[in-house]
Amino acid sequence: MSERGDDAGAARPSFQRQVWFWLGILAVLLVALYVFSGILLPFVAGMALAYLLDPVADWFERRGFSRLAATLIILVLFLILFVILLVALVPALINQLFGLIERLPELVGQLQEMIRPLLEGELAQSLGIDSEQVRSSLFSFVDEGASWMLTILGSIWNGGVALVAILSLLVVTPVVAFYLLYDWDRMIARVDSWLPREHAPTIRELGGQMSRAIAGFVRGQGLVCLILAVFYSVALVAIGLNFGLLIGLGAGLLSFIPFVGTLVGFVASVGVAAVQFWPDWVWIAVTAGIFIIGQVLEGYFLQPRLVGNSVGLHPVWLMFALFAFGVLFGFVGALIAVPVAAVIAVLVRFALYRYLASPYYSGGAPPPAGGTPAP
């Protein structure tokens, strides 16, 4: 009996070998992500779309629809809505974007003329501010920014890259989303059957926490961004602000990164409003008030109700993940940054739980009451 137990113990892989095994799989995934990042966009978008729409498919199934019928209904409705938004918004957004880039130096020049009295006033002279140096630095910054934007846009459109990317998104993404949404439950069951039997309950618990964190943030924060984008764009267009649709939608979508969307939208809209409405301070104040109302709406109503406090993603960690993955893997990296950040956060909390419950922390003594968080 003891020999059999020894054989079973010898056959079981050591903890160190398990760690190296999973680290090797992680390294392979990272290398594959880096190598194929240029073609992964429609596949990642399809996976994200299937993940976001899976609860809707489950809702249809609970009401008697088959999985195939639910998948077809959801994707057809989504594609119709997407095409409507594409036809209604994209031409206007492109026109406003190129118009903003073209007029950017002129707008900044007008802002400079407006603040010249402040730069040349007695207060500026008493503080030793060189108005000419400030003006030249500002012009240089704007020229470089405009050149950079034009270069990026030119590189995107040259060689048909934009056309290929758009076609791949419009064709490949719905196909990937359809198959993944249709087979979602079977894929989850198949992956579950591959789990190491000894650690399957723990992995299932961690997977559930990861799914709740990703779903809570991505679905909740995505809805917050959509509401803010509609609010900002409608409000700015309603007051007649130039480029209001572009600034409003951009500010709302950038709200996925904490504070960035509001800050960018506030600076851009107030700057444009100052040039457009000067010397009528009322409309400039109204423009600023729109973003103040949006920030209050997000902080005190939308975030608590749609995202909640159980996601566990700190804003600083989220911003770091978005910038880090964006730099490493481009736009695809930015898309997967939030799910990866949620996964890492769950694993770190689990590792901390195991550490606080181990002799490495307590030195052999029992851990203090309330000192170990739930895994």
C-alpha positions as CSV (number, residue, x, y, z in Angstrom):
1,M,0.0,0.0,0.0
2,S,2.8,2.4,0.9
3,E,4.6,1.6,-2.4
4,R,1.5,2.5,-4.3
5,G,1.3,5.8,-2.4
6,D,4.9,6.5,-3.1
7,D,4.4,5.8,-6.8
8,A,1.4,8.1,-7.0
9,G,3.3,10.8,-5.2
10,A,6.2,10.4,-7.6
11,A,3.9,10.5,-10.6
12,R,2.3,13.7,-9.4
13,P,4.1,16.8,-10.9
14,S,5.9,18.9,-8.3
15,F,4.8,22.4,-7.5
16,Q,7.9,23.8,-9.1
17,R,7.2,21.9,-12.4
18,Q,3.6,23.1,-12.4
19,V,4.8,26.7,-12.0
20,W,7.3,26.4,-14.9
21,F,4.6,24.7,-17.0
22,W,2.1,27.5,-16.6
23,L,4.8,30.2,-17.0
24,G,5.8,28.5,-20.3
25,I,2.2,28.6,-21.5
26,L,2.0,32.3,-20.5
27,A,5.2,33.1,-22.4
28,V,3.9,31.3,-25.5
29,L,0.7,33.3,-25.4
30,L,2.5,36.6,-25.0
31,V,4.9,35.8,-27.9
32,A,1.9,34.7,-30.1
33,L,0.1,37.9,-29.2
34,Y,3.1,40.0,-30.1
35,V,3.7,38.2,-33.4
36,F,0.1,38.1,-34.6
37,S,-1.0,41.5,-33.1
38,G,-1.4,42.9,-36.6
39,I,-4.1,40.5,-37.6
40,L,-5.8,39.8,-34.3
41,L,-8.1,42.8,-34.2
42,P,-11.2,41.2,-35.9
43,F,-10.8,38.0,-33.8
44,V,-10.4,39.9,-30.5
45,A,-13.4,42.1,-31.4
46,G,-15.4,39.0,-32.3
47,M,-14.5,37.3,-29.0
48,A,-15.4,40.5,-27.0
49,L,-18.7,40.8,-28.9
50,A,-19.6,37.2,-28.1
51,Y,-18.6,37.6,-24.4
52,L,-20.7,40.8,-24.1
53,L,-23.7,39.2,-25.8
54,D,-23.7,35.8,-24.1
55,P,-26.0,37.0,-21.3
56,V,-28.5,38.2,-23.9
57,A,-28.4,34.8,-25.6
58,D,-29.0,33.1,-22.2
59,W,-32.0,35.4,-21.7
60,F,-33.5,34.2,-25.1
61,E,-32.8,30.6,-24.2
62,R,-34.6,30.9,-20.9
63,R,-37.7,32.0,-22.9
64,G,-37.7,29.0,-25.1
65,F,-35.5,29.9,-28.0
66,S,-32.8,27.5,-29.2
67,R,-29.2,28.7,-29.0
68,L,-28.9,28.9,-32.8
69,A,-32.1,31.1,-33.0
70,A,-31.0,33.3,-30.1
71,T,-27.6,33.8,-31.7
72,L,-29.0,34.7,-35.1
73,I,-31.5,37.1,-33.6
74,I,-28.9,38.9,-31.5
75,L,-26.3,39.2,-34.3
76,V,-28.9,40.4,-36.9
77,L,-30.2,43.1,-34.5
78,F,-26.6,44.1,-33.6
79,L,-25.5,44.4,-37.2
80,I,-28.6,46.4,-38.2
81,L,-27.9,48.9,-35.3
82,F,-24.2,49.0,-36.1
83,V,-24.8,49.7,-39.8
84,I,-27.3,52.5,-38.9
85,L,-24.8,54.1,-36.6
86,L,-22.0,53.7,-39.1
87,V,-24.0,55.4,-41.9
88,A,-25.4,58.1,-39.6
89,L,-22.2,59.1,-37.7
90,V,-19.0,58.1,-39.5
91,P,-19.2,60.6,-42.4
92,A,-19.9,63.5,-40.0
93,L,-17.1,62.4,-37.6
94,I,-14.6,62.1,-40.5
95,N,-15.5,65.6,-41.7
96,Q,-15.2,67.1,-38.3
97,L,-11.9,65.3,-37.6
98,F,-10.2,66.6,-40.7
99,G,-11.8,70.0,-40.2
100,L,-10.4,70.2,-36.7
101,I,-6.9,69.1,-37.8
102,E,-7.0,71.7,-40.6
103,R,-8.2,74.5,-38.3
104,L,-6.1,73.6,-35.3
105,P,-3.3,76.1,-35.9
106,E,-5.8,78.8,-36.5
107,L,-7.8,78.0,-33.4
108,V,-4.6,78.0,-31.2
109,G,-3.5,81.3,-32.8
110,Q,-6.8,82.9,-31.9
111,L,-6.5,81.6,-28.3
112,Q,-3.0,83.1,-28.2
113,E,-4.4,86.5,-29.2
114,M,-7.0,86.2,-26.5
115,I,-4.5,85.4,-23.8
116,R,-1.9,87.9,-25.0
117,P,-3.2,90.6,-22.6
118,L,-2.7,88.3,-19.7
119,L,0.9,87.4,-20.9
120,E,1.8,91.0,-21.4
121,G,0.0,92.4,-18.3
122,E,1.6,93.7,-15.1
123,L,1.1,90.4,-13.3
124,A,3.0,88.5,-16.0
125,Q,5.8,91.1,-16.0
126,S,6.0,91.0,-12.2
127,L,6.3,87.2,-12.4
128,G,9.0,87.4,-15.0
129,I,7.0,85.6,-17.8
130,D,8.4,86.0,-21.3
131,S,5.4,86.3,-23.4
132,E,7.2,85.8,-26.7
133,Q,8.8,82.6,-25.5
134,V,5.5,81.3,-24.3
135,R,3.9,82.1,-27.6
136,S,6.7,80.5,-29.7
137,S,6.6,77.4,-27.5
138,L,2.8,77.1,-27.9
139,F,3.0,77.5,-31.7
140,S,5.8,74.9,-31.9
141,F,3.8,72.4,-29.8
142,V,0.7,72.9,-31.9
143,D,2.6,72.5,-35.2
144,E,4.2,69.3,-34.1
145,G,0.9,68.0,-32.8
146,A,-0.9,68.7,-36.1
147,S,2.0,67.2,-38.1
148,W,1.9,64.1,-35.9
149,M,-1.9,63.7,-36.4
150,L,-1.6,64.2,-40.1
151,T,1.2,61.7,-40.3
152,I,-0.7,59.1,-38.4
153,L,-3.8,59.5,-40.5
154,G,-1.8,59.3,-43.7
155,S,0.0,56.2,-42.6
156,I,-3.4,54.6,-41.8
157,W,-5.0,55.4,-45.1
158,N,-2.0,54.8,-47.4
159,G,-1.7,51.5,-49.1
160,G,-5.4,50.6,-48.4
161,V,-4.6,49.6,-44.8
162,A,-7.7,51.3,-43.5
163,L,-9.9,49.6,-46.2
164,V,-8.5,46.2,-45.3
165,A,-9.0,46.8,-41.6
166,I,-12.6,48.0,-42.0
167,L,-13.5,45.1,-44.3
168,S,-11.9,42.6,-41.9
169,L,-13.9,44.1,-39.0
170,L,-17.2,44.1,-41.0
171,V,-16.7,40.6,-42.4
172,V,-14.6,38.6,-40.0
173,T,-15.8,39.9,-36.7
174,P,-19.5,39.0,-37.1
175,V,-18.5,35.5,-38.3
176,V,-16.2,34.9,-35.3
177,A,-18.8,36.4,-32.9
178,F,-21.5,34.1,-34.4
179,Y,-19.5,30.8,-33.9
180,L,-18.2,31.8,-30.5
181,L,-21.6,32.9,-29.3
182,Y,-23.3,29.8,-30.6
183,D,-20.7,27.4,-29.1
184,W,-20.0,29.5,-25.9
185,D,-21.4,27.0,-23.3
186,R,-19.9,24.0,-25.0
187,M,-16.5,25.7,-25.1
188,I,-16.7,26.5,-21.4
189,A,-17.6,22.9,-20.7
190,R,-14.8,21.6,-22.8
191,V,-12.2,23.9,-21.1
192,D,-13.5,22.8,-17.8
193,S,-12.9,19.1,-18.7
194,W,-9.2,20.0,-19.4
195,L,-8.6,21.4,-15.9
196,P,-6.3,19.5,-13.6
197,R,-8.7,17.4,-11.4
198,E,-6.9,18.2,-8.2
199,H,-7.1,21.9,-8.6
200,A,-10.3,22.1,-10.6
201,P,-12.5,23.6,-7.8
202,T,-10.0,26.3,-7.1
203,I,-9.6,27.2,-10.8
204,R,-13.4,27.3,-11.2
205,E,-13.7,29.7,-8.3
206,L,-10.9,31.9,-9.6
207,G,-12.4,31.8,-13.1
208,G,-15.8,32.8,-11.7
209,Q,-14.2,35.8,-10.0
210,M,-12.3,36.8,-13.1
211,S,-15.5,36.5,-15.2
212,R,-17.5,38.7,-12.7
213,A,-14.7,41.3,-12.6
214,I,-14.4,41.5,-16.4
215,A,-18.1,41.5,-16.9
216,G,-18.8,44.0,-14.1
217,F,-16.2,46.4,-15.5
218,V,-16.4,46.0,-19.3
219,R,-20.2,45.8,-19.5
220,G,-20.8,48.4,-16.8
221,Q,-18.1,50.8,-17.9
222,G,-19.0,50.3,-21.5
223,L,-22.5,51.4,-20.8
224,V,-21.2,54.4,-18.8
225,C,-19.1,55.4,-21.7
226,L,-22.0,55.1,-24.1
227,I,-24.3,57.2,-22.0
228,L,-21.6,59.9,-21.5
229,A,-20.9,59.9,-25.2
230,V,-24.5,60.5,-26.0
231,F,-24.9,63.1,-23.3
232,Y,-21.8,65.1,-24.3
233,S,-22.3,65.0,-28.0
234,V,-26.0,65.9,-27.8
235,A,-25.4,68.7,-25.3
236,L,-22.5,70.2,-27.3
237,V,-24.3,69.9,-30.6
238,A,-27.4,71.5,-29.0
239,I,-25.5,74.6,-28.0
240,G,-24.0,74.9,-31.5
241,L,-20.3,74.2,-30.6
242,N,-18.1,73.6,-33.6
243,F,-16.9,70.0,-33.7
244,G,-19.3,69.2,-30.9
245,L,-20.2,65.7,-32.2
246,L,-16.5,64.7,-32.5
247,I,-15.5,66.1,-29.1
248,G,-18.6,64.7,-27.3
249,L,-18.2,61.2,-28.7
250,G,-14.5,61.2,-28.1
251,A,-14.8,62.4,-24.5
252,G,-17.4,59.7,-23.8
253,L,-15.5,56.8,-25.3
254,L,-12.2,58.0,-23.7
255,S,-14.0,57.8,-20.3
256,F,-13.1,54.1,-20.4
257,I,-9.8,55.4,-19.0
258,P,-10.6,57.1,-15.6
259,F,-10.5,61.0,-15.7
260,V,-8.9,61.0,-19.2
261,G,-12.1,61.4,-21.2
262,T,-13.5,64.2,-19.1
263,L,-10.2,66.1,-19.0
264,V,-9.6,65.8,-22.8
265,G,-13.2,66.7,-23.6
266,F,-13.2,69.7,-21.2
267,V,-10.0,71.2,-22.5
268,A,-10.9,70.7,-26.1
269,S,-14.5,72.0,-25.8
270,V,-13.7,75.0,-23.7
271,G,-10.8,75.9,-26.0
272,V,-13.1,75.7,-29.1
273,A,-15.9,77.5,-27.2
274,A,-13.6,80.4,-26.2
275,V,-12.7,81.0,-29.8
276,Q,-16.2,80.5,-31.2
277,F,-18.2,82.4,-28.5
278,W,-15.8,85.1,-27.3
279,P,-16.6,87.6,-25.7
280,D,-19.8,85.9,-24.7
281,W,-18.7,84.2,-21.5
282,V,-22.2,82.7,-20.9
283,W,-21.8,80.0,-23.6
284,I,-18.2,79.3,-22.6
285,A,-19.5,78.7,-19.0
286,V,-22.3,76.5,-20.4
287,T,-19.7,74.4,-22.3
288,A,-17.7,73.9,-19.1
289,G,-20.8,73.2,-17.2
290,I,-21.7,70.3,-19.5
291,F,-18.6,68.5,-18.5
292,I,-19.0,69.3,-14.8
293,I,-22.5,67.9,-15.0
294,G,-21.2,64.8,-16.9
295,Q,-18.5,64.2,-14.2
296,V,-21.1,64.5,-11.4
297,L,-23.5,62.2,-13.3
298,E,-20.7,59.6,-13.8
299,G,-19.3,59.7,-10.2
300,Y,-22.6,59.8,-8.2
301,F,-25.1,58.0,-10.4
302,L,-23.7,55.9,-13.3
303,Q,-20.6,54.4,-11.7
304,P,-22.3,53.2,-8.5
305,R,-25.3,51.7,-10.3
306,L,-23.7,50.3,-13.4
307,V,-20.2,49.3,-12.3
308,G,-20.4,49.2,-8.6
309,N,-17.6,48.7,-6.1
310,S,-17.1,44.9,-6.4
311,V,-15.0,45.0,-9.6
312,G,-11.7,45.5,-7.8
313,L,-9.9,47.4,-10.5
314,H,-8.1,50.5,-9.1
315,P,-8.1,53.4,-11.5
316,V,-4.2,53.7,-11.3
317,W,-3.8,50.0,-12.1
318,L,-6.3,50.3,-14.9
319,M,-4.5,53.3,-16.5
320,F,-1.2,51.5,-16.2
321,A,-2.6,48.4,-17.9
322,L,-4.1,50.3,-20.8
323,F,-1.0,52.3,-21.5
324,A,1.4,49.3,-21.0
325,F,-0.5,46.9,-23.3
326,G,-1.2,49.7,-25.8
327,V,2.6,50.3,-26.1
328,L,3.5,46.6,-26.2
329,F,0.7,45.3,-28.5
330,G,-0.9,48.3,-30.2
331,F,-4.6,48.7,-30.5
332,V,-5.2,45.0,-29.8
333,G,-3.3,45.4,-26.6
334,A,-5.5,48.3,-25.5
335,L,-8.6,46.1,-26.2
336,I,-7.4,43.2,-24.0
337,A,-5.8,45.4,-21.3
338,V,-8.9,45.5,-19.1
339,P,-9.6,41.7,-19.1
340,V,-5.9,41.0,-18.5
341,A,-5.8,43.6,-15.7
342,A,-8.9,42.0,-14.1
343,V,-7.3,38.5,-14.3
344,I,-4.1,39.7,-12.8
345,A,-5.9,41.5,-10.0
346,V,-7.8,38.3,-9.1
347,L,-4.6,36.2,-9.2
348,V,-2.8,38.7,-7.0
349,R,-5.6,38.7,-4.4
350,F,-5.6,34.9,-4.4
351,A,-1.8,34.8,-4.0
352,L,-2.0,37.3,-1.2
353,Y,-4.7,35.2,0.5
354,R,-2.5,32.1,0.2
355,Y,0.5,34.0,1.5
356,L,-1.4,35.4,4.6
357,A,-2.6,31.8,5.3
358,S,0.9,30.3,5.0
359,P,3.8,29.9,7.4
360,Y,5.8,32.4,5.3
361,Y,3.6,35.1,6.8
362,S,2.8,33.8,10.3
363,G,6.0,31.9,11.0
364,G,4.0,28.8,12.0
365,A,1.6,30.7,14.2
366,P,-2.1,30.8,13.2
367,P,-3.0,33.9,11.1
368,P,-4.7,36.8,12.9
369,A,-8.5,36.8,12.8
370,G,-9.8,38.7,9.8
371,G,-6.3,38.9,8.4
372,T,-6.9,36.8,5.3
373,P,-9.2,38.0,2.5
374,A,-11.6,35.6,0.8
375,P,-10.0,34.1,-2.4
